[in-house]
Every structure is written in C-alpha cells, then in structure tokens.
Amino acid sequence: RLDDGTHCEEASSLAEHKLQDVREKMADLARMEAVLSDLVCACHSRQGNVSCPLIASLQGGTSLAGASTA
C-alpha cells in the first residue's frame, strides 16, 4: 500500500490501461501518417490538369483516419 492509500495493484492496473490507450493512439497516428504520406507522394507524381488527391480526400474521397494503405 502506498502512502496515499492507493494499492500498488490498482496503480499497475491504471498504468496498464493508460499504456493500452497510448498504444492505440500511436497506431491510429501511424495509419494517418501512412495515408498522408501516400497522398503527398501522389501529389508530387501528378502532372497536368488533374484532380488533386489532397483536395479530393478533404472533400470526402479518402478518409485520413479510416483509410488503409496497400
């Protein structure tokens, strides 16, 4: 038992839940990074008068949070 009355097991459980939350957020950010990176690369490879993949994604063509990359 800690000085403030909290049990070590409770503290450990809270830390484990927080760690899981952090890992889930990191995974979400990694997915968003991959999609955004693909969109930036697609932008750089476009030529001529074609639709911009970044603008298309912002208009609902591709979801940065939910899209998966190949």
Phi and psi in radians as a Rosetta constraint file:
Dihedral C 1 N 2 CA 2 C 2 CIRCULARHARMONIC -1.414 0.35
Dihedral N 2 CA 2 C 2 N 3 CIRCULARHARMONIC 2.885 0.35
Dihedral C 2 N 3 CA 3 C 3 CIRCULARHARMONIC -0.983 0.35
Dihedral N 3 CA 3 C 3 N 4 CIRCULARHARMONIC -0.611 0.35
Dihedral C 3 N 4 CA 4 C 4 CIRCULARHARMONIC -1.491 0.35
Dihedral N 4 CA 4 C 4 N 5 CIRCULARHARMONIC 0.107 0.35
Dihedral C 4 N 5 CA 5 C 5 CIRCULARHARMONIC 1.656 0.35
Dihedral N 5 CA 5 C 5 N 6 CIRCULARHARMONIC -0.095 0.35
Dihedral C 5 N 6 CA 6 C 6 CIRCULARHARMONIC -1.414 0.35
Dihedral N 6 CA 6 C 6 N 7 CIRCULARHARMONIC 2.375 0.35
Dihedral C 6 N 7 CA 7 C 7 CIRCULARHARMONIC -1.424 0.35
Dihedral N 7 CA 7 C 7 N 8 CIRCULARHARMONIC 2.547 0.35
Dihedral C 7 N 8 CA 8 C 8 CIRCULARHARMONIC -1.023 0.35
Dihedral N 8 CA 8 C 8 N 9 CIRCULARHARMONIC -0.657 0.35
Dihedral C 8 N 9 CA 9 C 9 CIRCULARHARMONIC -1.112 0.35
Dihedral N 9 CA 9 C 9 N 10 CIRCULARHARMONIC -0.695 0.35
Dihedral C 9 N 10 CA 10 C 10 CIRCULARHARMONIC -1.120 0.35
Dihedral N 10 CA 10 C 10 N 11 CIRCULARHARMONIC -0.766 0.35
Dihedral C 10 N 11 CA 11 C 11 CIRCULARHARMONIC -1.088 0.35
Dihedral N 11 CA 11 C 11 N 12 CIRCULARHARMONIC -0.725 0.35
Dihedral C 11 N 12 CA 12 C 12 CIRCULARHARMONIC -1.124 0.35
Dihedral N 12 CA 12 C 12 N 13 CIRCULARHARMONIC -0.738 0.35
Dihedral C 12 N 13 CA 13 C 13 CIRCULARHARMONIC -1.100 0.35
Dihedral N 13 CA 13 C 13 N 14 CIRCULARHARMONIC -0.769 0.35
Dihedral C 13 N 14 CA 14 C 14 CIRCULARHARMONIC -1.069 0.35
Dihedral N 14 CA 14 C 14 N 15 CIRCULARHARMONIC -0.744 0.35
Dihedral C 14 N 15 CA 15 C 15 CIRCULARHARMONIC -1.131 0.35
Dihedral N 15 CA 15 C 15 N 16 CIRCULARHARMONIC -0.683 0.35
Dihedral C 15 N 16 CA 16 C 16 CIRCULARHARMONIC -1.113 0.35
Dihedral N 16 CA 16 C 16 N 17 CIRCULARHARMONIC -0.723 0.35
Dihedral C 16 N 17 CA 17 C 17 CIRCULARHARMONIC -1.143 0.35
Dihedral N 17 CA 17 C 17 N 18 CIRCULARHARMONIC -0.727 0.35
Dihedral C 17 N 18 CA 18 C 18 CIRCULARHARMONIC -1.122 0.35
Dihedral N 18 CA 18 C 18 N 19 CIRCULARHARMONIC -0.704 0.35
Dihedral C 18 N 19 CA 19 C 19 CIRCULARHARMONIC -1.073 0.35
Dihedral N 19 CA 19 C 19 N 20 CIRCULARHARMONIC -0.731 0.35
Dihedral C 19 N 20 CA 20 C 20 CIRCULARHARMONIC -1.100 0.35
Dihedral N 20 CA 20 C 20 N 21 CIRCULARHARMONIC -0.742 0.35
Dihedral C 20 N 21 CA 21 C 21 CIRCULARHARMONIC -1.038 0.35
Dihedral N 21 CA 21 C 21 N 22 CIRCULARHARMONIC -0.782 0.35
Dihedral C 21 N 22 CA 22 C 22 CIRCULARHARMONIC -1.095 0.35
Dihedral N 22 CA 22 C 22 N 23 CIRCULARHARMONIC -0.770 0.35
Dihedral C 22 N 23 CA 23 C 23 CIRCULARHARMONIC -1.107 0.35
Dihedral N 23 CA 23 C 23 N 24 CIRCULARHARMONIC -0.676 0.35
Dihedral C 23 N 24 CA 24 C 24 CIRCULARHARMONIC -1.140 0.35
Dihedral N 24 CA 24 C 24 N 25 CIRCULARHARMONIC -0.734 0.35
Dihedral C 24 N 25 CA 25 C 25 CIRCULARHARMONIC -1.128 0.35
Dihedral N 25 CA 25 C 25 N 26 CIRCULARHARMONIC -0.689 0.35
Dihedral C 25 N 26 CA 26 C 26 CIRCULARHARMONIC -1.130 0.35
Dihedral N 26 CA 26 C 26 N 27 CIRCULARHARMONIC -0.683 0.35
Dihedral C 26 N 27 CA 27 C 27 CIRCULARHARMONIC -1.138 0.35
Dihedral N 27 CA 27 C 27 N 28 CIRCULARHARMONIC -0.737 0.35
Dihedral C 27 N 28 CA 28 C 28 CIRCULARHARMONIC -1.061 0.35
Dihedral N 28 CA 28 C 28 N 29 CIRCULARHARMONIC -0.788 0.35
Dihedral C 28 N 29 CA 29 C 29 CIRCULARHARMONIC -1.107 0.35
Dihedral N 29 CA 29 C 29 N 30 CIRCULARHARMONIC -0.670 0.35
Dihedral C 29 N 30 CA 30 C 30 CIRCULARHARMONIC -1.119 0.35
Dihedral N 30 CA 30 C 30 N 31 CIRCULARHARMONIC -0.705 0.35
Dihedral C 30 N 31 CA 31 C 31 CIRCULARHARMONIC -1.131 0.35
Dihedral N 31 CA 31 C 31 N 32 CIRCULARHARMONIC -0.767 0.35
Dihedral C 31 N 32 CA 32 C 32 CIRCULARHARMONIC -1.112 0.35
Dihedral N 32 CA 32 C 32 N 33 CIRCULARHARMONIC -0.681 0.35
Dihedral C 32 N 33 CA 33 C 33 CIRCULARHARMONIC -1.070 0.35
Dihedral N 33 CA 33 C 33 N 34 CIRCULARHARMONIC -0.753 0.35
Dihedral C 33 N 34 CA 34 C 34 CIRCULARHARMONIC -1.115 0.35
Dihedral N 34 CA 34 C 34 N 35 CIRCULARHARMONIC -0.771 0.35
Dihedral C 34 N 35 CA 35 C 35 CIRCULARHARMONIC -1.138 0.35
Dihedral N 35 CA 35 C 35 N 36 CIRCULARHARMONIC -0.793 0.35
Dihedral C 35 N 36 CA 36 C 36 CIRCULARHARMONIC -1.109 0.35
Dihedral N 36 CA 36 C 36 N 37 CIRCULARHARMONIC -0.689 0.35
Dihedral C 36 N 37 CA 37 C 37 CIRCULARHARMONIC -1.074 0.35
Dihedral N 37 CA 37 C 37 N 38 CIRCULARHARMONIC -0.755 0.35
Dihedral C 37 N 38 CA 38 C 38 CIRCULARHARMONIC -1.087 0.35
Dihedral N 38 CA 38 C 38 N 39 CIRCULARHARMONIC -0.716 0.35
Dihedral C 38 N 39 CA 39 C 39 CIRCULARHARMONIC -1.141 0.35
Dihedral N 39 CA 39 C 39 N 40 CIRCULARHARMONIC -0.715 0.35
Dihedral C 39 N 40 CA 40 C 40 CIRCULARHARMONIC -1.106 0.35
Dihedral N 40 CA 40 C 40 N 41 CIRCULARHARMONIC -0.756 0.35
Dihedral C 40 N 41 CA 41 C 41 CIRCULARHARMONIC -1.096 0.35
Dihedral N 41 CA 41 C 41 N 42 CIRCULARHARMONIC -0.704 0.35
Dihedral C 41 N 42 CA 42 C 42 CIRCULARHARMONIC -1.117 0.35
Dihedral N 42 CA 42 C 42 N 43 CIRCULARHARMONIC -0.641 0.35
Dihedral C 42 N 43 CA 43 C 43 CIRCULARHARMONIC -1.094 0.35
Dihedral N 43 CA 43 C 43 N 44 CIRCULARHARMONIC -0.754 0.35
Dihedral C 43 N 44 CA 44 C 44 CIRCULARHARMONIC -1.239 0.35
Dihedral N 44 CA 44 C 44 N 45 CIRCULARHARMONIC -0.409 0.35
Dihedral C 44 N 45 CA 45 C 45 CIRCULARHARMONIC -1.619 0.35
Dihedral N 45 CA 45 C 45 N 46 CIRCULARHARMONIC -0.117 0.35
Dihedral C 45 N 46 CA 46 C 46 CIRCULARHARMONIC -1.351 0.35
Dihedral N 46 CA 46 C 46 N 47 CIRCULARHARMONIC 2.521 0.35
Dihedral C 46 N 47 CA 47 C 47 CIRCULARHARMONIC -2.413 0.35
Dihedral N 47 CA 47 C 47 N 48 CIRCULARHARMONIC 2.664 0.35
Dihedral C 47 N 48 CA 48 C 48 CIRCULARHARMONIC 1.351 0.35
Dihedral N 48 CA 48 C 48 N 49 CIRCULARHARMONIC -2.844 0.35
Dihedral C 48 N 49 CA 49 C 49 CIRCULARHARMONIC -1.611 0.35
Dihedral N 49 CA 49 C 49 N 50 CIRCULARHARMONIC 1.337 0.35
Dihedral C 49 N 50 CA 50 C 50 CIRCULARHARMONIC -2.130 0.35
Dihedral N 50 CA 50 C 50 N 51 CIRCULARHARMONIC 2.843 0.35
Dihedral C 50 N 51 CA 51 C 51 CIRCULARHARMONIC -1.154 0.35
Dihedral N 51 CA 51 C 51 N 52 CIRCULARHARMONIC 2.459 0.35
Dihedral C 51 N 52 CA 52 C 52 CIRCULARHARMONIC -1.423 0.35
Dihedral N 52 CA 52 C 52 N 53 CIRCULARHARMONIC 2.163 0.35
Dihedral C 52 N 53 CA 53 C 53 CIRCULARHARMONIC -1.120 0.35
Dihedral N 53 CA 53 C 53 N 54 CIRCULARHARMONIC -0.521 0.35
Dihedral C 53 N 54 CA 54 C 54 CIRCULARHARMONIC -1.193 0.35
Dihedral N 54 CA 54 C 54 N 55 CIRCULARHARMONIC -0.801 0.35
Dihedral C 54 N 55 CA 55 C 55 CIRCULARHARMONIC -1.144 0.35
Dihedral N 55 CA 55 C 55 N 56 CIRCULARHARMONIC -0.721 0.35
Dihedral C 55 N 56 CA 56 C 56 CIRCULARHARMONIC -1.046 0.35
Dihedral N 56 CA 56 C 56 N 57 CIRCULARHARMONIC -0.698 0.35
Dihedral C 56 N 57 CA 57 C 57 CIRCULARHARMONIC -1.192 0.35
Dihedral N 57 CA 57 C 57 N 58 CIRCULARHARMONIC -0.642 0.35
Dihedral C 57 N 58 CA 58 C 58 CIRCULARHARMONIC -1.220 0.35
Dihedral N 58 CA 58 C 58 N 59 CIRCULARHARMONIC -0.449 0.35
Dihedral C 58 N 59 CA 59 C 59 CIRCULARHARMONIC -1.544 0.35
Dihedral N 59 CA 59 C 59 N 60 CIRCULARHARMONIC 0.091 0.35
Dihedral C 59 N 60 CA 60 C 60 CIRCULARHARMONIC 1.865 0.35
Dihedral N 60 CA 60 C 60 N 61 CIRCULARHARMONIC 0.040 0.35
Dihedral C 60 N 61 CA 61 C 61 CIRCULARHARMONIC -1.213 0.35
Dihedral N 61 CA 61 C 61 N 62 CIRCULARHARMONIC -0.627 0.35
Dihedral C 61 N 62 CA 62 C 62 CIRCULARHARMONIC -2.466 0.35
Dihedral N 62 CA 62 C 62 N 63 CIRCULARHARMONIC 2.328 0.35
Dihedral C 62 N 63 CA 63 C 63 CIRCULARHARMONIC -1.621 0.35
Dihedral N 63 CA 63 C 63 N 64 CIRCULARHARMONIC 2.113 0.35
Dihedral C 63 N 64 CA 64 C 64 CIRCULARHARMONIC -1.120 0.35
Dihedral N 64 CA 64 C 64 N 65 CIRCULARHARMONIC -0.595 0.35
Dihedral C 64 N 65 CA 65 C 65 CIRCULARHARMONIC -1.385 0.35
Dihedral N 65 CA 65 C 65 N 66 CIRCULARHARMONIC -0.545 0.35
Dihedral C 65 N 66 CA 66 C 66 CIRCULARHARMONIC -1.960 0.35
Dihedral N 66 CA 66 C 66 N 67 CIRCULARHARMONIC -0.081 0.35
Dihedral C 66 N 67 CA 67 C 67 CIRCULARHARMONIC -1.334 0.35
Dihedral N 67 CA 67 C 67 N 68 CIRCULARHARMONIC 2.564 0.35
Dihedral C 67 N 68 CA 68 C 68 CIRCULARHARMONIC -1.946 0.35
Dihedral N 68 CA 68 C 68 N 69 CIRCULARHARMONIC 2.690 0.35
Dihedral C 68 N 69 CA 69 C 69 CIRCULARHARMONIC -1.898 0.35
Dihedral N 69 CA 69 C 69 N 70 CIRCULARHARMONIC 2.673 0.35
